[in-house]
């Protein structure tokens, strides 16, 4: 029995799609390509509260969550998180 060998010039369906439908290639008059392309990521300002979740404590290696400024849970929510999930909220003195 002879081994199967692929024929020459067989392309994958993705390659055929790229060539026929112009996928992945820039369109001539469709949009303006800026050079050099740049991406700016602006991180939101973090609050001065930190939550050590699920039994983690300061200095531990567990899950730590710091919310955005203005999105800190109120006192009741922090209290219930402490009772139900053993989360500890700590406020930085800055």
Buried (B, 14 or more C-beta within 10 A) or exposed (E): EEEEEEEEEEEEEEEEEBEEEEEEEEEEEEEEEEEEEEEEEEEEEEBEBBBBBEEBEEEEEEEEEEBEEEEBBEEEEBEEBEEEEEBBBEEEEE
